[in-house]
Amino acid sequence: MDDLNTSNQSELPKMGAINQAILSISGIHESARVMQIKVESRHLRGVVVVVPEVFCDSRGFFSETFRADQFKELGLPTEFVQDNHSRSAKGVIRGLHFQWNPPMAKLMRVTAGAAFLVAVDVRKGSPTLGKWFGIEASAENRKMLWAPADFARGFCALTDGTEIQYKCTGIYNSKAESAVRWNDPAIGITWPLADVTVSEKDRVARTLAEWLASPESEYFQYSEEAESHHLIGSSK
């Protein structure tokens, strides 16, 4: 019995340290105001750059990268059904991908290294059809890129070991996905690196013109009603 009591007592300091750590983390929320997720900029009538507030101290940092209440106020989606995570060597380009059934919009963020994130408008009849927007996002600047389902998305890894995580609004369906070519001159993306690695699938992807001539492109028709949905919260 004495041995049992000694064992229990020896665990008390460990439990105390655990409780202190929990209280310390909780204190971020108790002692500070609500952490804010802000829209930094909006582009191409649908693409949004989002930046979460970060709490830093000598221990490291803490950040809320998604909050349904704040996303709703900003006009961003609150229901995600799939999370993806990729790792890429420097110079790897992935894209430009999209999916129409079910529509898959993406919220992309870099959690290790840095990447040039890109979104291209592939909506038939859009005033910004074929236009692109790109931004350097990194684990340091914590910028996130939101692009609706009717935008093709891709990225170029700027460092070795670049990791990107993205939240998706649709479950992946290989029978209803496509891509436009990463170096299509009709789009003219200015990629930050010249020495790049591209998969065979992405290398032979359709041009924008070929996509627009396909029957599948009818799924992504531009309309003022759809645009107003994309722009909800733009004044906030």
Secondary structure, DSSP 4 states (H G I P E B T S, - for coil): -HHHHHHHHHHHHHHHHHHHHHHHHHHHHHHSPPPPEEEEEEETTTEEEEEE-EEEETTEEEE----HHHHHHTT------EEEEEEE-TTEEEEEEEEBTTB--EEEEEEESEEEEEEEE--BT-TTTT-EEEEEEETTT--EEEE-TTEEEEEEE-STTEEEEEEESS---GGGEEEB-TT-TTT----S-SS-EE-HHHHTPBPHHHHHTSGGGGGSB--HHHHHHHTTTTT-
